[in-house]
Amino acid sequence: MDHLPEKPTLKDFQKYEIDVCRKRGFENQSRSDLFAHLVEEVGELAQATRKFEKGKKTKEDIELELADVFLFLVHIANKFDIDFEEAFRKKEEVNKTRVWK
């Protein structure tokens, strides 16, 4: 699957990411390296957000950084053999029992 369907599911994103990582040579990255890359991308998103607030970045800059963060989350889920949708649903069931202020 080297392209995404028009309305992809999380499973579609996970399958897509596996193929893309193989093609780009990223399939052998360690879990700790992936986490470090995720942190770097979150930092870039934070920086773009700050600059956006000052009028120095655009909404598109935010979108692109957010997509990078998402891709690394998907890649990490795949590295741990985690069904991202299932994990999300489990966590939301836990969240429903919490008291939110």
C-alpha positions in Angstrom: 0.0 0.0 0.0 2.1 2.9 -1.2 -0.9 5.3 -1.3 -3.6 6.0 1.2 -7.3 5.6 0.5 -9.4 8.8 0.3 -10.7 8.3 3.9 -8.0 6.2 5.6 -8.5 4.5 8.9 -5.7 4.3 11.5 -5.1 0.7 10.2 -4.6 2.2 6.7 -2.1 4.7 8.1 -0.2 1.9 9.9 0.0 -0.2 6.7 1.0 2.8 4.7 3.8 3.7 7.2 5.2 0.1 7.0 5.5 0.3 3.2 6.9 3.9 3.2 9.5 3.0 5.9 10.7 0.0 3.8 11.0 2.1 0.7 12.9 4.9 2.5 15.1 2.5 4.4 13.7 3.4 7.9 12.4 -0.1 8.9 15.4 -0.9 11.0 15.4 2.1 13.3 15.4 1.2 16.9 12.5 2.1 19.2 14.7 4.5 21.2 15.8 6.3 18.0 12.2 6.6 16.9 11.2 8.1 20.3 14.1 10.6 20.0 12.9 11.5 16.5 9.3 11.9 17.9 10.6 14.3 20.6 12.5 16.3 18.0 9.4 16.6 15.8 7.3 17.7 18.8 9.9 20.3 19.4 9.6 21.5 15.8 5.8 21.6 16.2 6.2 23.7 19.4 8.6 26.1 17.6 6.3 26.4 14.6 3.4 27.1 16.9 5.3 29.8 18.8 6.3 31.4 15.5 2.8 31.2 14.1 1.6 33.2 17.1 4.1 35.9 16.2 3.1 35.8 12.5 6.3 34.2 11.4 4.9 30.8 10.4 1.7 29.7 8.5 -1.0 27.3 9.3 0.5 25.0 6.6 3.8 25.0 8.7 1.8 23.7 11.7 0.0 21.1 9.5 3.3 19.7 8.2 4.9 19.5 11.6 1.8 17.9 13.0 1.9 15.3 10.2 5.5 14.5 11.1 4.5 13.9 14.8 1.6 11.7 13.7 3.8 9.6 11.4 6.3 9.0 14.1 3.5 8.0 16.5 2.3 5.5 13.9 5.8 4.2 13.3 6.3 3.7 17.0 3.0 1.9 17.3 4.1 -0.4 14.5 7.5 -1.0 16.1 5.7 -2.3 19.2 3.1 -4.2 17.2 0.3 -2.1 18.6 -3.0 -1.6 16.9 -3.3 2.1 17.2 -7.1 2.2 16.9 -7.5 -0.5 19.5 -5.1 1.3 21.8 -7.0 4.6 21.4 -10.3 2.9 22.1 -8.9 1.2 25.2 -7.6 4.5 26.5 -10.9 6.3 25.9 -12.7 3.6 28.0 -10.3 4.5 30.8 -10.8 8.2 30.3 -14.6 7.8 30.5 -14.1 6.6 34.2 -11.9 9.6 35.1 -13.2 12.8 36.7 -12.3 15.8 34.6 -12.1 19.3 36.0 
